[in-house]
Amino acid sequence: MPPSPAPDSDRTSLRRALLAARKTWWASEAAAAAHDALAQRLWDALVQLEPTCLGVYWALPGEFNPNSLALKAQRTLGCTLALPTSQKNPPAMHYRLWDGQPPRATDDHGIACADGREVRPDVLLVPCVGHTAGAIRLGYGGGYFDRYLAAHPEAVAIGLSWEIGLLPADQLVAQAHDVPLMAVITERNTWSS
């Protein structure tokens, strides 16, 4: 029998602690080198995956910024790009074609999003606050990516995280709504489900 899931309040505390640690780490010299290392590891994965439509995200402070790598994939691999947009009521997320230019729109959460037509990317890059070695993701608590992944199981979902976000499996127990990612790539490792 699987262990009982951690209460949401535990996840809230865990998320808060990880974001505080990431903020401090992000200001360090190690962050720039980690960003370059993660970019190389992600590029190697994208070359193997050969996406037709790559779903990226508009990075928040402290997150890996996939934009320049996405533009490289568009030029080199010939894929189209898409950005997610989320709505609060009812809670939902979908992707819209993105031309690679600074977005002109924001979603219900104030995050930059594309205004192109709706699309279904075959490969998704997913930001992580934390993760386990089994590719369980701790996000920001809205459940948008989990709902999208549950509705689109054909999409290959790659989490992007930092090694400082690695959590023991008993600290981040998968809940019923958690959808494991295919893998989580960090600056040092690739963690697979």
Contacts in CASP RR format, 6 or more apart in sequence:
PFRMAT RR
TARGET T0000
AUTHOR 0000-0000-0000
METHOD contacts of the structure
MODEL  1
MPPSPAPDSDRTSLRRALLAARKTWWASEAAAAAHDALAQRLWDALVQLE
PTCLGVYWALPGEFNPNSLALKAQRTLGCTLALPTSQKNPPAMHYRLWDG
QPPRATDDHGIACADGREVRPDVLLVPCVGHTAGAIRLGYGGGYFDRYLA
AHPEAVAIGLSWEIGLLPADQLVAQAHDVPLMAVITERNTWSS
2 173 0 8 1.000
2 174 0 8 1.000
3 170 0 8 1.000
3 173 0 8 1.000
4 173 0 8 1.000
5 173 0 8 1.000
5 174 0 8 1.000
5 175 0 8 1.000
5 176 0 8 1.000
6 14 0 8 1.000
6 171 0 8 1.000
6 172 0 8 1.000
6 173 0 8 1.000
6 175 0 8 1.000
11 138 0 8 1.000
11 141 0 8 1.000
11 172 0 8 1.000
14 138 0 8 1.000
14 167 0 8 1.000
14 171 0 8 1.000
14 172 0 8 1.000
15 129 0 8 1.000
15 138 0 8 1.000
15 139 0 8 1.000
15 140 0 8 1.000
15 141 0 8 1.000
18 129 0 8 1.000
18 130 0 8 1.000
18 138 0 8 1.000
18 164 0 8 1.000
18 165 0 8 1.000
19 129 0 8 1.000
21 164 0 8 1.000
21 165 0 8 1.000
22 62 0 8 1.000
22 129 0 8 1.000
22 162 0 8 1.000
22 164 0 8 1.000
22 165 0 8 1.000
23 61 0 8 1.000
23 62 0 8 1.000
25 31 0 8 1.000
25 162 0 8 1.000
25 164 0 8 1.000
26 61 0 8 1.000
26 62 0 8 1.000
31 62 0 8 1.000
33 187 0 8 1.000
34 162 0 8 1.000
34 163 0 8 1.000
34 187 0 8 1.000
35 64 0 8 1.000
35 65 0 8 1.000
35 187 0 8 1.000
37 187 0 8 1.000
37 188 0 8 1.000
38 64 0 8 1.000
38 160 0 8 1.000
38 162 0 8 1.000
38 185 0 8 1.000
38 186 0 8 1.000
38 187 0 8 1.000
39 64 0 8 1.000
39 68 0 8 1.000
39 69 0 8 1.000
41 185 0 8 1.000
41 186 0 8 1.000
41 187 0 8 1.000
41 190 0 8 1.000
42 64 0 8 1.000
42 66 0 8 1.000
42 69 0 8 1.000
42 125 0 8 1.000
42 158 0 8 1.000
42 160 0 8 1.000
42 185 0 8 1.000
43 69 0 8 1.000
43 72 0 8 1.000
43 73 0 8 1.000
45 158 0 8 1.000
45 183 0 8 1.000
45 185 0 8 1.000
45 190 0 8 1.000
46 54 0 8 1.000
46 69 0 8 1.000
46 73 0 8 1.000
46 77 0 8 1.000
46 123 0 8 1.000
47 77 0 8 1.000
49 123 0 8 1.000
49 156 0 8 1.000
49 158 0 8 1.000
50 77 0 8 1.000
50 79 0 8 1.000
51 73 0 8 1.000
51 77 0 8 1.000
51 79 0 8 1.000
51 121 0 8 1.000
51 122 0 8 1.000
51 123 0 8 1.000
51 156 0 8 1.000
52 79 0 8 1.000
52 80 0 8 1.000
52 122 0 8 1.000
53 79 0 8 1.000
53 80 0 8 1.000
53 81 0 8 1.000
53 82 0 8 1.000
53 119 0 8 1.000
53 120 0 8 1.000
53 121 0 8 1.000
53 122 0 8 1.000
53 123 0 8 1.000
54 70 0 8 1.000
54 73 0 8 1.000
54 74 0 8 1.000
54 79 0 8 1.000
54 80 0 8 1.000
54 81 0 8 1.000
54 82 0 8 1.000
54 121 0 8 1.000
54 123 0 8 1.000
54 124 0 8 1.000
54 125 0 8 1.000
55 70 0 8 1.000
55 81 0 8 1.000
55 82 0 8 1.000
55 83 0 8 1.000
55 84 0 8 1.000
55 95 0 8 1.000
55 121 0 8 1.000
55 123 0 8 1.000
55 124 0 8 1.000
55 125 0 8 1.000
56 66 0 8 1.000
56 67 0 8 1.000
56 70 0 8 1.000
56 81 0 8 1.000
56 82 0 8 1.000
56 83 0 8 1.000
56 98 0 8 1.000
56 125 0 8 1.000
57 63 0 8 1.000
57 66 0 8 1.000
57 83 0 8 1.000
57 84 0 8 1.000
57 125 0 8 1.000
57 126 0 8 1.000
57 127 0 8 1.000
58 67 0 8 1.000
58 83 0 8 1.000
58 103 0 8 1.000
58 111 0 8 1.000
58 112 0 8 1.000
58 113 0 8 1.000
59 65 0 8 1.000
59 66 0 8 1.000
59 67 0 8 1.000
59 127 0 8 1.000
60 111 0 8 1.000
60 127 0 8 1.000
63 127 0 8 1.000
63 160 0 8 1.000
64 127 0 8 1.000
64 160 0 8 1.000
64 161 0 8 1.000
64 162 0 8 1.000
66 125 0 8 1.000
66 160 0 8 1.000
67 100 0 8 1.000
70 81 0 8 1.000
70 100 0 8 1.000
70 125 0 8 1.000
71 81 0 8 1.000
71 100 0 8 1.000
73 79 0 8 1.000
73 81 0 8 1.000
74 80 0 8 1.000
74 81 0 8 1.000
74 100 0 8 1.000
80 97 0 8 1.000
80 119 0 8 1.000
81 97 0 8 1.000
81 98 0 8 1.000
81 99 0 8 1.000
81 100 0 8 1.000
82 95 0 8 1.000
82 96 0 8 1.000
82 97 0 8 1.000
82 98 0 8 1.000
82 114 0 8 1.000
82 119 0 8 1.000
82 121 0 8 1.000
83 95 0 8 1.000
83 96 0 8 1.000
83 98 0 8 1.000
83 103 0 8 1.000
83 112 0 8 1.000
83 113 0 8 1.000
83 114 0 8 1.000
84 93 0 8 1.000
84 94 0 8 1.000
84 95 0 8 1.000
84 107 0 8 1.000
84 113 0 8 1.000
84 144 0 8 1.000
84 145 0 8 1.000
84 148 0 8 1.000
85 93 0 8 1.000
85 94 0 8 1.000
85 95 0 8 1.000
85 96 0 8 1.000
85 105 0 8 1.000
85 107 0 8 1.000
85 113 0 8 1.000
85 114 0 8 1.000
86 92 0 8 1.000
86 93 0 8 1.000
86 107 0 8 1.000
86 108 0 8 1.000
86 109 0 8 1.000
86 111 0 8 1.000
86 144 0 8 1.000
87 93 0 8 1.000
87 107 0 8 1.000
87 108 0 8 1.000
88 108 0 8 1.000
88 109 0 8 1.000
89 108 0 8 1.000
91 142 0 8 1.000
91 143 0 8 1.000
91 144 0 8 1.000
91 147 0 8 1.000
92 144 0 8 1.000
92 147 0 8 1.000
93 144 0 8 1.000
93 145 0 8 1.000
93 147 0 8 1.000
93 148 0 8 1.000
94 118 0 8 1.000
94 148 0 8 1.000
95 118 0 8 1.000
95 119 0 8 1.000
95 120 0 8 1.000
95 121 0 8 1.000
96 113 0 8 1.000
96 114 0 8 1.000
96 115 0 8 1.000
96 116 0 8 1.000
96 117 0 8 1.000
96 118 0 8 1.000
96 119 0 8 1.000
97 114 0 8 1.000
97 116 0 8 1.000
97 117 0 8 1.000
97 119 0 8 1.000
98 114 0 8 1.000
98 116 0 8 1.000
99 114 0 8 1.000
99 116 0 8 1.000
102 112 0 8 1.000
103 112 0 8 1.000
103 113 0 8 1.000
103 114 0 8 1.000
103 115 0 8 1.000
104 115 0 8 1.000
105 112 0 8 1.000
105 113 0 8 1.000
105 114 0 8 1.000
105 115 0 8 1.000
106 112 0 8 1.000
106 113 0 8 1.000
107 113 0 8 1.000
120 152 0 8 1.000
120 155 0 8 1.000
121 155 0 8 1.000
122 154 0 8 1.000
122 155 0 8 1.000
122 156 0 8 1.000
123 155 0 8 1.000
123 156 0 8 1.000
123 158 0 8 1.000
124 148 0 8 1.000
124 149 0 8 1.000
124 155 0 8 1.000
124 156 0 8 1.000
124 157 0 8 1.000
124 158 0 8 1.000
125 158 0 8 1.000
125 159 0 8 1.000
125 160 0 8 1.000
126 137 0 8 1.000
126 145 0 8 1.000
126 157 0 8 1.000
126 158 0 8 1.000
126 159 0 8 1.000
126 160 0 8 1.000
126 181 0 8 1.000
127 139 0 8 1.000
127 159 0 8 1.000
127 160 0 8 1.000
127 161 0 8 1.000
128 137 0 8 1.000
128 138 0 8 1.000
128 139 0 8 1.000
128 159 0 8 1.000
128 160 0 8 1.000
128 161 0 8 1.000
128 165 0 8 1.000
128 184 0 8 1.000
129 138 0 8 1.000
129 139 0 8 1.000
129 140 0 8 1.000
129 161 0 8 1.000
129 165 0 8 1.000
130 137 0 8 1.000
130 138 0 8 1.000
130 139 0 8 1.000
130 161 0 8 1.000
130 165 0 8 1.000
130 166 0 8 1.000
130 167 0 8 1.000
130 172 0 8 1.000
131 137 0 8 1.000
131 138 0 8 1.000
131 159 0 8 1.000
131 161 0 8 1.000
131 165 0 8 1.000
131 166 0 8 1.000
131 167 0 8 1.000
131 172 0 8 1.000
131 181 0 8 1.000
131 184 0 8 1.000
131 186 0 8 1.000
131 191 0 8 1.000
132 166 0 8 1.000
132 167 0 8 1.000
132 168 0 8 1.000
132 169 0 8 1.000
132 172 0 8 1.000
132 191 0 8 1.000
133 166 0 8 1.000
133 169 0 8 1.000
133 191 0 8 1.000
134 169 0 8 1.000
134 180 0 8 1.000
134 184 0 8 1.000
134 191 0 8 1.000
134 192 0 8 1.000
134 193 0 8 1.000
135 159 0 8 1.000
135 180 0 8 1.000
135 181 0 8 1.000
135 182 0 8 1.000
135 183 0 8 1.000
135 184 0 8 1.000
135 191 0 8 1.000
135 192 0 8 1.000
135 193 0 8 1.000
136 169 0 8 1.000
136 172 0 8 1.000
136 174 0 8 1.000
136 178 0 8 1.000
136 180 0 8 1.000
136 181 0 8 1.000
136 193 0 8 1.000
137 145 0 8 1.000
137 159 0 8 1.000
137 161 0 8 1.000
137 178 0 8 1.000
137 180 0 8 1.000
137 181 0 8 1.000
137 184 0 8 1.000
138 167 0 8 1.000
138 172 0 8 1.000
139 145 0 8 1.000
143 177 0 8 1.000
145 157 0 8 1.000
145 179 0 8 1.000
146 177 0 8 1.000
146 178 0 8 1.000
146 179 0 8 1.000
147 177 0 8 1.000
148 155 0 8 1.000
149 155 0 8 1.000
149 157 0 8 1.000
149 179 0 8 1.000
149 181 0 8 1.000
150 177 0 8 1.000
150 179 0 8 1.000
156 182 0 8 1.000
157 179 0 8 1.000
157 181 0 8 1.000
157 182 0 8 1.000
158 181 0 8 1.000
158 182 0 8 1.000
158 183 0 8 1.000
158 184 0 8 1.000
158 185 0 8 1.000
159 181 0 8 1.000
159 183 0 8 1.000
159 184 0 8 1.000
159 185 0 8 1.000
160 184 0 8 1.000
160 185 0 8 1.000
160 186 0 8 1.000
161 184 0 8 1.000
161 185 0 8 1.000
161 186 0 8 1.000
162 186 0 8 1.000
162 187 0 8 1.000
163 186 0 8 1.000
163 187 0 8 1.000
163 188 0 8 1.000
163 189 0 8 1.000
165 186 0 8 1.000
166 186 0 8 1.000
166 191 0 8 1.000
174 180 0 8 1.000
180 193 0 8 1.000
181 193 0 8 1.000
182 192 0 8 1.000
182 193 0 8 1.000
183 190 0 8 1.000
183 191 0 8 1.000
183 192 0 8 1.000
183 193 0 8 1.000
184 190 0 8 1.000
184 191 0 8 1.000
185 191 0 8 1.000
END
